Structures are given as C-alpha cells and as structure tokens.
Amino acid sequence: QQAVSDILKANRQDDHGGPVRLPRAERGPSAAPTSQRSASEEFIEAVLIAQITRVISSPQYPLGHLRQNKLVYFAHRRADENVGQFFLKKAAGPYSPWATYRGPETIAQKNGYVKKAKVGSFVGFVAGDSINKIDRYLSHYPVCAAVDWVASKLRFKKNEELDLSRRDFLK
C-alpha cells in the first residue's frame, strides 16, 4: 500500500503545482545514440505489456485487462515518464484506451509476446510462445526496468487496492 500511496502522492503533486514535465518531443535530445533507430511508442508499450504479463500472469491466472492497465501505468510512473499523454483519469483510476485500441496490445499479440486466455472465470493475457523475443529490447527502454519494482510491490494487491478512487490511498 505504501508503494501505491507514494506514486499517487507524486501524481497529486504533478496535478497541483509540482514540477511540470514536458512532453517527450519538447524535452530536448535524448541520451541515446543517434545512430540507433528508435522504436515507436506503440512497440515500446507492447514490450512493456508483454514483460508485465510474463512477470505477473501464470497459465492458471491470466492477467486481466484492468489489472494490466493499472500495472503499466505504475511502471510508467516509476520510470518518471509523462503519463498524461496516454492515460485518462477515470473514477476507478488511470485508463489507457490508446493501448487497447490503437496498437500496443495488438502488436504484442501479433508478435506472439502475449495471448488471450480463459481459465475458468479468469480471462486475460498470458505469456505467448514468442515471449523470449522481448529480452533483447528490455535494456533499451527505461520503463521496462520498472517492471520488477511494480511486480515486487503490487503483484499481490487486489484490483480494488490499486484504484485511485479509494480514499485511503490519498492520505
């Protein structure tokens, strides 16, 4: 709970006079070498979704879409990335229609990184047959380094505990 609370406090600071984060395009040159081709934001998000799915889900317990969306959000927050670009503020917490409807989930599924599964009443994502192909990309994207932190702090939290609407997290 403390980890989620810390992230949410930082979110409130961003909303109420905290330091303003510029969109990626306005931040200036990155530290990455210019000779490398940069990946699209959709592909990076697909790799992030795949890594979170690999770490959190199991064949018996697929990672549900709501939970996956929240964990991806917390990974972005942990990596100190601008979440306002792709996440909407909803009553139940952050939501990214972009990831679902504009490419990243589709890319992850088409590349075989994740696949949809239904086990009893559980419906969600599990690691796909080609999940090991993402290993070569993980070190390139700082947000992927936050996955281990998200898994260690939030893996066994209930979805209700991850909701922004719960007042006990705002204290």
C-alpha positions as CSV (number, residue, x, y, z in Angstrom):
1,Q,0.0,0.0,0.0
2,Q,2.8,2.4,0.8
3,A,4.3,2.0,-2.8
4,V,0.9,2.9,-4.4
5,S,0.5,5.7,-1.9
6,D,3.9,7.2,-2.8
7,I,3.1,7.0,-6.5
8,L,-0.3,8.6,-6.0
9,K,1.2,11.4,-3.9
10,A,3.6,12.2,-6.7
11,N,0.6,12.2,-9.1
12,R,-1.2,14.8,-7.0
13,Q,2.0,16.9,-6.9
14,D,2.0,16.8,-10.7
15,D,-1.6,18.0,-10.7
16,H,-1.2,20.7,-8.0
17,G,1.8,22.8,-8.7
18,G,4.5,20.2,-8.8
19,P,7.2,20.3,-11.4
20,V,5.8,20.3,-14.9
21,R,7.0,17.5,-17.2
22,L,7.4,18.4,-20.8
23,P,6.1,16.0,-23.5
24,R,8.8,13.8,-25.0
25,A,9.1,15.9,-28.1
26,E,9.8,19.1,-26.1
27,R,12.4,17.6,-23.6
28,G,15.3,18.0,-25.9
29,P,17.8,15.5,-27.2
30,S,17.9,12.1,-25.5
31,A,21.0,10.4,-24.2
32,A,20.6,7.6,-26.7
33,P,23.0,7.4,-29.5
34,T,21.6,8.9,-32.7
35,S,22.9,6.1,-34.9
36,Q,20.3,3.7,-33.4
37,R,16.8,3.6,-34.9
38,S,14.3,4.4,-32.2
39,A,11.2,2.3,-31.8
40,S,7.7,3.6,-32.0
41,E,5.9,4.3,-28.7
42,E,3.4,1.6,-29.6
43,F,6.2,-1.0,-29.9
44,I,7.7,0.1,-26.6
45,E,4.3,-0.2,-24.9
46,A,3.8,-3.6,-26.5
47,V,7.1,-4.8,-25.0
48,L,6.1,-3.3,-21.6
49,I,2.8,-5.1,-21.7
50,A,4.5,-8.3,-22.6
51,Q,7.0,-8.0,-19.8
52,I,4.4,-7.3,-17.2
53,T,2.3,-10.2,-18.4
54,R,5.3,-12.5,-18.3
55,V,6.2,-11.5,-14.7
56,I,2.7,-11.3,-13.2
57,S,0.5,-13.8,-15.0
58,S,0.6,-17.6,-14.9
59,P,-1.2,-20.2,-17.0
60,Q,-3.7,-20.7,-14.1
61,Y,-4.2,-17.0,-13.5
62,P,-4.2,-14.8,-16.7
63,L,-3.5,-11.1,-16.2
64,G,-6.8,-9.3,-16.7
65,H,-7.0,-6.2,-18.8
66,L,-7.9,-3.8,-16.0
67,R,-5.1,-5.0,-13.8
68,Q,-2.6,-5.0,-16.7
69,N,-3.6,-1.4,-17.5
70,K,-3.0,-0.3,-13.9
71,L,0.3,-2.0,-13.6
72,V,1.5,-0.5,-16.9
73,Y,0.5,2.9,-15.5
74,F,2.5,2.4,-12.3
75,A,5.5,1.2,-14.4
76,H,5.4,4.5,-16.3
77,R,5.1,6.5,-13.1
78,R,8.0,4.6,-11.5
79,A,10.1,5.4,-14.6
80,D,9.2,9.1,-14.2
81,E,7.5,9.2,-17.6
82,N,4.7,11.5,-18.7
83,V,1.5,9.5,-18.1
84,G,-0.8,12.3,-19.2
85,Q,-0.2,11.7,-22.8
86,F,-1.8,8.2,-23.0
87,F,-3.7,7.7,-19.7
88,L,-7.1,9.2,-18.9
89,K,-8.2,10.0,-15.3
90,K,-11.2,7.8,-14.6
91,A,-13.1,7.2,-11.4
92,A,-11.6,3.7,-11.0
93,G,-8.1,5.0,-11.8
94,P,-6.0,5.6,-14.8
95,Y,-7.1,4.1,-18.1
96,S,-5.3,4.0,-21.5
97,P,-7.7,3.4,-24.4
98,W,-4.6,4.0,-26.7
99,A,-3.0,0.7,-25.5
100,T,-6.1,-1.3,-26.2
101,Y,-7.5,0.3,-29.4
102,R,-4.5,1.9,-31.1
103,G,-1.9,-0.7,-31.3
104,P,0.3,-1.8,-28.4
105,E,-1.9,-4.8,-27.3
106,T,-2.4,-5.8,-30.9
107,I,1.4,-5.6,-31.6
108,A,2.1,-7.7,-28.5
109,Q,-0.5,-10.3,-29.6
110,K,0.5,-10.4,-33.3
111,N,4.2,-10.8,-32.4
112,G,3.3,-13.7,-30.1
113,Y,4.5,-11.9,-27.0
114,V,1.2,-12.4,-25.3
115,K,-2.0,-14.3,-26.0
116,K,-5.5,-14.1,-24.6
117,A,-6.6,-16.9,-22.3
118,K,-9.6,-18.0,-20.4
119,V,-9.2,-20.3,-17.4
120,G,-12.5,-20.9,-15.5
121,S,-13.8,-17.5,-14.7
122,F,-10.4,-15.8,-15.3
123,V,-9.9,-14.0,-18.6
124,G,-6.9,-12.1,-19.6
125,F,-3.4,-12.3,-21.0
126,V,-0.7,-14.9,-20.6
127,A,2.8,-15.1,-22.0
128,G,2.8,-16.0,-25.7
129,D,5.0,-18.5,-27.5
130,S,7.4,-15.8,-28.6
131,I,7.8,-14.0,-25.2
132,N,11.5,-14.6,-25.1
133,K,12.0,-12.4,-28.2
134,I,11.4,-9.3,-26.0
135,D,14.5,-10.0,-23.9
136,R,16.7,-8.2,-26.4
137,Y,14.6,-5.0,-26.1
138,L,14.2,-4.7,-22.3
139,S,17.5,-3.0,-21.6
140,H,16.7,-0.3,-24.3
141,Y,13.7,1.1,-22.6
142,P,13.8,2.6,-19.0
143,V,10.2,1.9,-18.4
144,C,10.9,-1.9,-18.7
145,A,13.3,-1.6,-15.8
146,A,10.4,-0.5,-13.6
147,V,8.5,-3.8,-14.1
148,D,10.5,-5.6,-11.4
149,W,9.6,-2.9,-8.9
150,V,5.9,-3.0,-9.9
151,A,5.9,-6.8,-9.6
152,S,7.6,-6.8,-6.2
153,K,5.4,-4.1,-4.7
154,L,2.0,-4.6,-6.4
155,R,1.8,-8.2,-7.6
156,F,-0.5,-9.4,-4.8
157,K,-2.6,-6.3,-4.4
158,K,-6.3,-6.6,-5.2
159,N,-7.6,-4.5,-8.1
160,E,-9.6,-2.5,-5.6
161,E,-6.4,-1.6,-3.7
162,L,-5.0,-0.2,-6.9
163,D,-7.9,2.1,-7.6
164,L,-7.3,5.8,-7.3
165,S,-10.9,6.3,-6.1
166,R,-10.1,4.7,-2.7
167,R,-9.6,7.5,-0.2
168,D,-7.1,5.6,2.0
169,F,-4.5,5.9,-0.8
170,L,-4.9,9.6,-0.9
171,K,-3.8,10.1,2.7
